[in-house]
Amino acid sequence: MRPVKILQISLYILLVSSILSCNQPGTFTRQIGLQSERQIGPMADSAMVVSAHPLASEVGVAIMKKGGNAVDAAIAVQFALAVVFPEAGNIGGGGFFVIRESNANYHTLDFREKAPMNASRDMYLDESGEAMEMKSQRGALAAGVPGAVDGMLKAYEKFGSLPWGVLIDPSIKLAEEGFLLTEDEAQKFNNTKNTFREYSSIDPIQFTGKEWKEGDRLIQRELAGTLKRIKEHKRDGFYSGPVAEYIIEEMQRGGGIISQKDLDSYESVWRVPLVGKYKDYKIITMGPPSSGGIIILQMLALLEKYDLDINPEKYDQYLHLKTELERRVYADRAAYMGDADFYDVPVKQLLSQDYLKNRFLDYNPDRATPSSAIMEGIMQAESEETTHFSIVDPKGNAVSATTTINGFMGSYVVVDGAGFILNNEMDDFSIKPGFPNMYGLLGGEANKIEPGKRMLSAMTPTILEKNGALYMVVGTPGGSTIPTSVFQTIVNVIEFNLSMQEAVSSRRFHSQWKPDHIFYERGSLDENLKNKMESKGHKFQERGPIGRVDAILITPNGLEGGADPRGMDTAVGF
């Protein structure tokens, strides 16, 4: 069967406008997919990759056609995204893999960044104790110790089947020979020139050296050199030798604190997966230092206690319930979640039926609960410029991978000589109790800055089974909106009977306890729904797109890819 690609960009635009911009009577019928003509994503017989960039998806498929498995493909996609999707794809950041083998064994890999050894709790506070938020968001001081390269090697050591170099060769070629920019990509580089120049200690002319336009070829020779070193020397090609020297020199010029000791000691970790149930479905997801897995398991467990009515005229009842769930679980996130190596995250209690029942005793189906009235539960003695990709191989192995450099273009620091962008993940710590990070999330003692600690994340790579068989691979970028976008996508398929593409494309809503309102995507709020929700006491705030979900659904007719039309996301299968 010939490779199948998702709709071209023009069709993306048509799909977005038809789904996100309708405000006429009957909008909900179209919105939740109950129209007469369904939108089905591209189908494939054997394997599928859905990622944020068509070139990266093609790389993953090419690896599987060579006999590689889902993890081989994931490693190749990760390195390719570092080249073709620099705003979020990375070797200068970190992330999580959720892996399901075809024999139903589960694994979760944590290659989240760490705080440098010289980090301290109050490092982003001024003399009067006030937060200097830009210090944690821009420049070398904002960077945590990168984990992506170590993570790819850990995954390869356990599951790799093709030669290591075969997995990196495509990204080296893309960096050396370049690739053609779209109009949107060219504009992003033009818009960020001054910021790169301000925060990188040496002008990264590969990004700033010209006025970019559609069709220009982006060549990244320094990045190609770094990738070649990783190919030849594996871990030592990044964490020691010339690349490590480039990183340390960048720290010294830019006021950062990552040391050679930090690079030497970094290690990614295999974690015990979080596993939960929702009706006939098993949910395999990521535990701490991700908060997302706990959040979606809490929300699904609470949702299961209520009968959903798929009548679109009653969609307000679902949205009200969803918002009330979100308020409570995000209050718990602020109080109880952090790096489990440093803080005893009460995972079992947070997911226990008794605890969840008590959390929802004050739920009123007809009235919104003010966020000011919601506190964390009582215990008994995360720019959204993350990126996600989903992969299923011909043998039925699956990888759900979410990785990040945190904000758009991370810290805006390009390591001179090495050609990659450093993360600004230190902002994901609680830099001051009660002070919101760049996504408006609050934090406390559990997520305070400590040397060697991993910052709390909202990333939620997730895999579902139905009756013991692989059913869905799903995840998204989106900062604080990640867990709620994953939750909404799952519910769209299971409860509203949407196709994978419909579930991914549908408009999204998000609430996170504080601030006390529901975010909705620009131009997508139905007036009838708005009136119903406001009568219950809810408040709305318009914003840009929420998330970019990339997912795969296993159907009786094969694999259906759902690539988010909010970006260049692309599904490729065979």
C-alpha positions as CSV (number, residue, x, y, z in Angstrom):
1,M,0.0,0.0,0.0
2,R,1.4,3.4,-0.9
3,P,2.2,5.9,1.9
4,V,-0.9,7.8,3.1
5,K,-0.6,11.4,4.1
6,I,-3.1,13.5,6.0
7,L,-5.0,16.3,4.2
8,Q,-2.8,19.0,2.6
9,I,-2.5,22.4,4.2
10,S,-5.4,23.9,2.2
11,L,-7.7,21.1,3.4
12,Y,-6.4,21.8,6.9
13,I,-7.6,25.4,6.7
14,L,-10.9,24.2,5.3
15,L,-11.4,21.8,8.2
16,V,-10.4,24.3,10.8
17,S,-12.7,26.9,9.5
18,S,-15.6,24.5,9.2
19,I,-15.2,23.2,12.7
20,L,-13.9,26.1,14.7
21,S,-15.7,29.1,13.2
22,C,-19.4,28.1,12.9
23,N,-21.8,29.9,15.2
24,Q,-25.1,29.1,13.5
25,P,-27.9,27.0,14.8
26,G,-26.9,23.3,14.7
27,T,-23.2,24.1,15.4
28,F,-23.0,21.5,18.1
29,T,-24.3,18.8,15.8
30,R,-21.4,19.5,13.5
31,Q,-19.0,20.3,16.3
32,I,-19.2,16.9,18.1
33,G,-19.2,15.0,14.8
34,L,-22.9,13.9,14.6
35,Q,-23.2,15.3,11.1
36,S,-24.3,13.1,8.2
37,E,-20.9,13.1,6.5
38,R,-18.1,12.0,8.8
39,Q,-14.6,13.3,8.7
40,I,-12.2,10.3,8.8
41,G,-8.5,10.6,9.0
42,P,-6.0,8.8,6.7
43,M,-6.1,5.0,7.1
44,A,-3.2,2.6,7.0
45,D,-3.0,-1.2,7.1
46,S,0.2,-1.7,9.1
47,A,1.9,1.3,10.7
48,M,1.4,5.0,11.3
49,V,3.3,8.1,12.5
50,V,1.5,11.3,13.4
51,S,3.8,14.2,14.3
52,A,4.1,18.0,14.2
53,H,5.9,18.1,10.9
54,P,5.4,16.2,7.6
55,L,9.2,15.6,7.2
56,A,9.5,14.1,10.7
57,S,6.5,11.8,10.1
58,E,8.1,10.7,6.8
59,V,11.3,9.9,8.6
60,G,9.5,7.7,11.1
61,V,7.7,5.7,8.4
62,A,11.0,5.3,6.5
63,I,12.6,3.8,9.5
64,M,9.8,1.3,10.0
65,K,9.9,0.3,6.3
66,K,13.6,-0.6,6.9
67,G,12.4,-3.0,9.6
68,G,12.6,-0.7,12.6
69,N,10.2,-0.9,15.4
70,A,8.1,1.9,17.0
71,V,10.9,2.9,19.4
72,D,13.4,3.1,16.5
73,A,11.0,5.3,14.7
74,A,10.4,7.5,17.8
75,I,14.1,8.1,18.2
76,A,14.4,9.0,14.5
77,V,11.4,11.3,14.7
78,Q,12.7,13.0,17.9
79,F,16.0,13.9,16.2
80,A,14.3,15.0,13.0
81,L,12.0,17.3,14.9
82,A,15.1,18.9,16.4
83,V,16.0,20.0,12.9
84,V,12.7,20.8,11.2
85,F,10.6,22.0,14.2
86,P,13.1,24.1,16.2
87,E,10.5,26.0,18.1
88,A,9.7,22.8,20.1
89,G,11.5,19.8,18.7
90,N,14.7,19.4,20.5
91,I,18.0,17.9,21.7
92,G,18.2,20.8,24.2
93,G,15.2,19.8,26.2
94,G,13.5,16.7,27.5
95,G,10.3,14.8,27.7
96,F,8.5,11.5,28.3
97,F,7.9,8.2,26.4
98,V,5.0,5.9,27.1
99,I,5.7,2.6,25.4
100,R,3.3,-0.4,24.9
101,E,4.8,-3.6,23.5
102,S,2.7,-5.8,21.3
103,N,2.6,-8.3,24.2
104,A,1.0,-5.7,26.4
105,N,4.0,-4.9,28.5
106,Y,4.1,-1.2,29.4
107,H,7.1,1.2,30.0
108,T,7.4,4.9,30.8
109,L,10.7,6.7,30.2
110,D,11.4,10.0,32.0
111,F,14.0,12.2,30.3
112,R,12.8,15.4,31.8
113,E,15.3,18.1,32.4
114,K,16.9,18.7,35.8
115,A,17.8,21.8,37.8
116,P,21.6,22.4,37.8
117,M,23.5,21.6,41.0
118,N,24.0,25.3,41.6
119,A,20.3,26.0,41.5
120,S,18.6,27.4,44.6
121,R,15.1,27.9,45.7
122,D,15.1,31.7,45.5
123,M,17.3,32.1,42.5
124,Y,14.7,34.0,40.6
125,L,13.7,36.4,43.4
126,D,15.1,39.9,43.8
127,E,16.3,41.5,47.0
128,S,12.8,42.3,48.1
129,G,11.6,38.7,47.5
130,E,9.7,39.5,44.3
131,A,9.7,37.1,41.4
132,M,11.9,38.1,38.4
133,E,9.9,36.1,36.0
134,M,11.9,36.8,32.8
135,K,15.0,35.4,34.4
136,S,13.3,32.0,34.5
137,Q,11.9,32.3,31.0
138,R,14.7,33.8,28.9
139,G,18.5,33.5,28.7
140,A,20.9,30.9,29.9
141,L,19.9,31.0,33.5
142,A,16.4,29.7,32.5
143,A,17.8,26.4,31.2
144,G,17.6,23.1,32.9
145,V,20.1,20.2,32.2
146,P,18.9,18.7,28.8
147,G,17.7,15.1,28.9
148,A,16.6,14.3,25.4
149,V,19.8,12.7,24.1
150,D,20.3,10.6,27.1
151,G,16.6,9.6,26.9
152,M,16.9,8.5,23.3
153,L,19.9,6.3,24.2
154,K,18.1,4.8,27.1
155,A,15.2,3.9,24.9
156,Y,17.6,2.5,22.2
157,E,19.5,0.4,24.7
158,K,16.3,-1.3,25.8
159,F,14.3,-1.5,22.5
160,G,16.5,-0.5,19.5
161,S,16.7,-2.9,16.6
162,L,18.3,-1.0,13.8
163,P,21.9,0.4,13.9
164,W,22.1,3.6,16.0
165,G,23.5,5.6,13.1
166,V,20.6,4.6,10.8
167,L,18.2,6.4,13.2
168,I,20.2,9.7,13.2
169,D,21.2,9.8,9.5
170,P,17.9,11.3,8.3
171,S,18.2,14.3,10.7
172,I,21.8,14.8,9.8
173,K,20.8,15.0,6.1
174,L,18.0,17.4,6.9
175,A,20.3,19.7,8.8
176,E,23.1,19.6,6.2
177,E,21.1,19.9,3.1
178,G,18.3,21.9,4.6
179,F,14.6,21.9,4.0
180,L,12.2,24.4,2.4
181,L,10.3,26.8,4.7
182,T,6.6,27.4,4.5
183,E,5.3,31.0,4.8
184,D,4.4,30.5,8.4
185,E,7.8,29.0,9.3
186,A,9.6,31.9,7.5
187,Q,7.5,34.4,9.4
188,K,8.3,32.8,12.8
189,F,12.0,33.2,12.2
190,N,11.6,36.8,11.1
191,N,9.5,37.6,14.2
192,T,12.0,36.1,16.6
193,K,15.3,37.5,15.2
194,N,15.6,40.3,17.8
195,T,14.8,38.0,20.7
196,F,17.4,35.5,19.6
197,R,20.0,38.3,19.4
198,E,19.1,39.6,22.8
199,Y,19.4,36.3,24.7
200,S,22.0,34.2,22.7
201,S,25.5,35.3,23.7
202,I,26.5,35.1,20.0
203,D,24.1,35.9,17.1
204,P,22.8,32.6,15.8
205,I,23.0,33.7,12.1
206,Q,21.5,30.4,10.9
207,F,18.2,31.8,12.2
208,T,18.8,35.5,12.1
209,G,21.1,36.1,9.1
210,K,18.5,37.0,6.5
211,E,14.9,38.1,5.9
212,W,13.2,34.7,5.5
213,K,10.5,34.0,2.9
214,E,8.5,31.0,1.8
215,G,10.6,28.6,-0.2
216,D,13.9,29.5,1.5
217,R,16.1,26.6,2.5
218,L,17.1,26.4,6.2
219,I,20.5,24.9,6.6
220,Q,21.9,24.2,10.1
221,R,25.5,23.1,9.7
222,E,26.4,23.4,13.4
223,L,23.5,21.3,14.4
224,A,24.5,18.7,11.7
225,G,27.9,18.6,13.4
226,T,26.4,18.0,16.8
227,L,24.2,15.2,15.4
228,K,27.2,13.6,13.8
229,R,29.0,13.6,17.1
230,I,26.0,12.0,18.7
231,K,25.9,9.4,16.0
232,E,29.6,8.5,16.4
233,H,30.0,8.9,20.2
234,K,26.5,8.4,21.4
235,R,26.2,9.9,24.9
236,D,29.7,11.3,24.9
237,G,28.9,13.1,21.7
238,F,26.6,15.4,23.6
239,Y,27.4,15.3,27.4
240,S,31.2,15.5,27.0
241,G,33.7,16.6,24.3
242,P,33.2,19.6,22.1
243,V,29.4,19.9,22.4
244,A,29.6,19.9,26.2
245,E,32.3,22.6,26.0
246,Y,30.1,24.7,23.8
247,I,27.3,24.4,26.4
248,I,29.6,25.4,29.2
249,E,31.0,28.3,27.2
250,E,27.4,29.5,26.5
251,M,26.7,29.4,30.2
252,Q,29.8,31.4,31.1
253,R,29.0,34.1,28.5
254,G,25.3,34.2,29.2
255,G,25.1,33.9,33.0
256,G,23.8,30.3,33.2
257,I,24.8,27.7,35.8
258,I,24.9,24.4,34.0
259,S,28.2,22.8,34.7
260,Q,30.2,19.8,33.3
261,K,29.3,18.0,36.5
262,D,25.6,18.5,35.7
263,L,26.1,17.1,32.2
264,D,28.1,14.1,33.5
265,S,25.6,13.2,36.2
266,Y,22.4,13.6,34.1
267,E,20.5,10.3,33.8
268,S,17.0,9.5,32.4
269,V,14.9,7.1,34.4
270,W,12.5,4.2,33.6
271,R,9.4,4.9,35.7
272,V,6.5,2.6,36.7
273,P,3.6,3.5,34.4
274,L,0.4,4.9,35.8
275,V,-2.4,2.5,34.8
276,G,-6.1,3.2,35.3
277,K,-9.5,2.2,34.0
278,Y,-12.4,4.0,32.4
279,K,-15.3,1.7,31.6
280,D,-14.0,-1.0,29.2
281,Y,-10.7,0.9,28.6
282,K,-7.3,0.7,30.3
283,I,-5.4,3.9,30.4
284,I,-1.5,3.8,30.4
285,T,0.0,7.1,31.1
286,M,2.9,9.0,32.7
287,G,3.4,9.5,36.4
288,P,5.4,12.2,38.3
289,P,7.2,14.4,37.5
290,S,4.4,14.6,35.0
291,S,1.1,15.8,36.6
292,G,-0.8,15.0,33.4
293,G,-1.3,11.3,34.0
294,I,-2.7,11.8,37.5
295,I,-5.0,14.6,36.2
296,I,-6.6,12.6,33.4
297,L,-7.0,9.5,35.6
298,Q,-8.7,11.6,38.2
299,M,-11.0,13.3,35.6
300,L,-11.9,10.0,33.9
301,A,-12.7,8.3,37.3
302,L,-15.0,11.2,38.3
303,L,-16.6,11.3,34.8
304,E,-17.5,7.7,35.0
305,K,-19.8,8.3,37.9
306,Y,-22.0,10.5,35.6
307,D,-24.1,9.4,32.6
308,L,-23.2,11.6,29.6
309,D,-26.0,12.6,27.3
310,I,-24.7,12.8,23.7
311,N,-27.6,15.0,22.7
312,P,-25.8,18.1,21.5
313,E,-28.5,20.4,22.9
314,K,-27.2,19.3,26.3
315,Y,-23.5,19.8,25.6
316,D,-23.5,22.5,28.3
317,Q,-24.1,19.9,30.9
318,Y,-20.9,18.0,29.9
319,L,-18.9,21.3,29.6
320,H,-20.1,22.3,33.1
321,L,-19.1,18.9,34.6
322,K,-15.8,19.0,32.8
323,T,-15.0,22.5,34.1
324,E,-15.8,21.5,37.7
325,L,-13.6,18.4,37.4
326,E,-10.7,20.6,36.1
327,R,-11.0,23.1,38.9
328,R,-10.6,20.4,41.5
329,V,-7.8,18.4,39.9
330,Y,-5.7,21.5,39.1
331,A,-6.0,22.6,42.8
332,D,-4.6,19.3,43.7
333,R,-1.8,19.7,41.2
334,A,-0.7,23.0,42.8
335,A,-0.5,21.5,46.2
336,Y,0.6,17.9,45.9
337,M,2.5,17.2,42.6
338,G,6.3,17.4,41.9
339,D,9.3,15.2,41.4
340,A,8.7,12.0,43.3
341,D,12.4,11.6,43.8
342,F,12.3,14.7,46.0
343,Y,8.7,14.9,47.3
344,D,6.4,12.1,48.4
345,V,3.6,12.6,45.8
346,P,0.5,10.9,47.3
347,V,-0.4,9.2,44.0
348,K,-2.5,6.4,45.5
349,Q,-4.6,8.7,47.6
350,L,-5.1,11.2,44.7
351,L,-6.5,8.3,42.6
352,S,-8.5,6.5,45.3
353,Q,-12.2,6.3,45.0
354,D,-12.9,7.6,48.5
355,Y,-10.7,10.7,47.9
356,L,-12.3,11.5,44.6
357,K,-15.8,11.0,46.0
358,N,-15.0,13.5,48.7
359,R,-13.5,16.0,46.2
360,F,-16.9,16.1,44.4
361,L,-19.3,16.3,47.3
362,D,-19.9,20.0,46.7
363,Y,-20.5,19.6,43.0
364,N,-23.7,21.4,41.9
365,P,-24.9,20.3,38.4
366,D,-26.7,23.7,38.0
367,R,-24.1,26.1,39.4
368,A,-20.4,26.8,39.0
369,T,-18.2,26.6,42.0
370,P,-16.0,29.7,42.3
371,S,-12.4,28.8,42.2
372,S,-11.9,30.8,45.4
373,A,-14.1,28.3,47.2
374,I,-12.0,25.3,46.0
375,M,-8.9,24.2,47.9
376,E,-6.8,21.1,47.5
377,G,-8.2,17.9,48.9
378,I,-7.3,16.7,52.4
379,M,-4.8,14.0,52.6
380,Q,-4.8,11.3,55.1
381,A,-1.6,11.1,57.4
382,E,3.0,22.6,33.0
383,S,4.4,27.4,25.7
384,E,3.0,25.7,24.9
385,E,5.7,24.9,22.4
386,T,5.9,21.3,23.4
387,T,5.5,18.7,20.7
388,H,3.9,15.3,20.6
389,F,4.1,12.3,18.2
390,S,2.3,9.0,18.2
391,I,3.6,5.8,16.5
392,V,2.3,2.3,15.9
393,D,4.5,-0.2,14.1
394,P,3.5,-3.3,12.0
395,K,3.9,-5.6,14.9
396,G,1.5,-3.6,17.1
397,N,4.1,-1.9,19.3
398,A,3.2,1.7,20.2
399,V,4.9,4.8,21.4
400,S,3.3,8.0,22.8
401,A,6.0,10.7,23.1
402,T,5.8,14.2,24.3
403,T,8.9,16.3,24.4
404,T,9.6,20.0,25.0
405,I,11.9,23.0,25.4
406,N,8.9,24.6,27.3
407,G,8.3,28.0,25.7
408,F,8.2,28.9,22.0
409,M,11.9,28.7,21.0
410,G,12.8,27.8,24.6
411,S,15.1,30.2,26.3
412,Y,16.0,31.8,22.9
413,V,19.6,30.7,23.6
414,V,21.2,28.9,20.6
415,V,24.4,27.2,21.8
416,D,27.1,28.7,19.6
417,G,29.1,26.0,17.8
418,A,26.5,23.3,18.5
419,G,23.5,24.9,16.8
420,F,20.6,23.8,19.1
421,I,18.2,25.8,21.2
422,L,18.3,25.4,25.0
423,N,15.1,24.9,27.0
424,N,13.6,27.4,29.6
425,E,12.3,24.6,31.8
426,M,13.3,26.2,35.0
427,D,10.1,28.3,34.7
428,D,8.2,25.0,35.3
429,F,9.3,25.1,38.9
430,S,7.4,27.1,41.5
431,I,9.8,30.1,41.6
432,K,7.8,31.5,44.4
433,P,4.8,29.9,46.2
434,G,1.5,31.2,44.7
435,F,3.3,33.0,41.8
436,P,2.1,31.7,38.4
437,N,4.4,30.4,35.7
438,M,4.2,31.4,32.1
439,Y,1.1,29.2,31.7
440,G,-0.7,30.7,34.7
441,L,-0.1,27.5,36.8
442,L,0.4,27.9,40.5
443,G,2.8,25.8,42.6
444,G,4.0,25.3,46.1
445,E,6.4,23.4,48.3
446,A,6.2,20.1,46.2
447,N,7.6,21.9,43.1
448,K,10.1,24.2,44.7
449,I,13.6,24.6,43.1
450,E,16.2,22.1,44.4
451,P,19.5,21.1,42.9
452,G,19.2,18.0,40.7
453,K,15.4,18.0,40.8
454,R,13.1,17.6,37.8
455,M,10.5,20.3,37.4
456,L,6.8,19.4,37.3
457,S,5.3,18.9,33.9
458,A,1.8,18.8,32.4
459,M,2.9,16.5,29.5
460,T,0.5,13.6,29.2
461,P,1.6,11.0,26.6
462,T,-1.1,8.2,26.9
463,I,-2.0,4.9,25.4
464,L,-5.4,3.2,25.7
465,E,-6.4,-0.4,25.5
466,K,-9.9,-1.8,24.9
467,N,-10.6,-5.3,26.1
468,G,-6.9,-6.0,26.3
469,A,-6.1,-4.8,22.7
470,L,-4.3,-1.6,21.6
471,Y,-6.9,1.0,21.0
472,M,-5.5,4.6,20.9
473,V,-2.2,6.5,21.1
474,V,-2.7,10.1,22.0
475,G,-1.0,13.2,23.3
476,T,-0.5,16.9,22.7
477,P,1.6,20.0,23.4
478,G,-0.1,23.0,25.1
479,G,1.5,23.7,28.5
480,S,-1.2,23.7,31.2
481,T,-3.9,22.7,28.6
482,I,-2.2,19.3,27.8
483,P,-4.1,17.1,30.2
484,T,-7.5,18.6,29.4
485,S,-6.9,18.4,25.7
486,V,-6.0,14.7,26.0
487,F,-9.0,14.1,28.2
488,Q,-11.3,15.9,25.8
489,T,-10.0,13.9,22.8
490,I,-10.5,10.6,24.6
491,V,-14.0,11.5,25.6
492,N,-14.8,12.7,22.1
493,V,-14.0,9.2,20.7
494,I,-15.4,7.1,23.5
495,E,-18.5,9.0,24.6
496,F,-19.4,11.1,21.5
497,N,-18.4,8.5,19.0
498,L,-16.2,10.7,16.9
499,S,-13.6,9.5,14.5
500,M,-10.0,10.1,15.5
501,Q,-9.8,13.0,13.0
502,E,-13.0,14.6,14.3
503,A,-11.9,14.2,17.9
504,V,-8.6,15.9,17.2
505,S,-10.1,18.7,15.1
506,S,-13.0,19.6,17.4
507,R,-12.9,22.8,19.3
508,R,-11.5,22.7,22.8
509,F,-12.3,24.3,26.1
510,H,-9.9,24.5,29.1
511,S,-10.1,25.5,32.7
512,Q,-7.4,25.1,35.4
513,W,-8.8,26.2,38.7
514,K,-7.1,29.7,38.6
515,P,-7.8,32.0,36.8
516,D,-11.5,31.5,37.4
517,H,-12.8,31.2,33.8
518,I,-13.1,28.8,30.8
519,F,-10.7,29.4,27.9
520,Y,-12.2,28.8,24.5
521,E,-10.6,28.9,21.0
522,R,-11.0,32.2,19.1
523,G,-14.2,32.3,17.0
524,S,-15.5,28.9,18.3
525,L,-17.9,29.7,21.1
526,D,-21.6,29.0,20.2
527,E,-23.8,31.8,21.6
528,N,-26.4,29.4,22.8
529,L,-23.8,27.4,24.8
530,K,-22.3,30.6,26.1
531,N,-25.7,31.7,27.5
532,K,-26.4,28.4,29.1
533,M,-23.0,28.3,30.8
534,E,-23.1,31.9,32.0
535,S,-26.5,31.2,33.5
536,K,-24.7,28.6,35.7
537,G,-22.1,31.2,36.8
538,H,-19.3,30.4,34.4
539,K,-17.1,33.1,32.8
540,F,-15.3,32.8,29.4
541,Q,-12.0,34.1,28.0
542,E,-11.1,33.8,24.3
543,R,-7.6,32.7,23.3
544,G,-5.8,31.2,20.4
545,P,-5.7,27.4,19.5
546,I,-5.6,25.0,22.4
547,G,-3.2,22.1,21.9
548,R,-2.1,20.3,18.8
549,V,-3.2,16.7,19.4
550,D,-1.6,13.9,17.3
551,A,-3.2,10.6,17.8
552,I,-3.9,7.1,16.3
553,L,-7.0,5.0,16.6
554,I,-7.1,1.3,16.0
555,T,-10.3,0.5,14.1
556,P,-11.7,-2.6,12.5
557,N,-10.6,-1.1,9.2
558,G,-7.1,-0.4,10.2
559,L,-5.1,2.5,11.8
560,E,-6.7,5.9,11.6
561,G,-4.4,8.9,12.0
562,G,-5.7,12.1,13.6
563,A,-3.3,15.0,12.9
564,D,-4.2,18.4,14.3
565,P,-5.2,21.0,11.7
566,R,-4.1,23.8,14.0
567,G,-0.6,23.2,12.7
568,M,1.4,21.4,10.0
569,D,0.8,18.2,11.8
570,T,0.9,15.2,9.5
571,A,-0.1,11.5,9.6
572,V,1.8,9.2,7.4
573,G,1.2,5.4,7.2
574,F,1.6,2.3,5.1
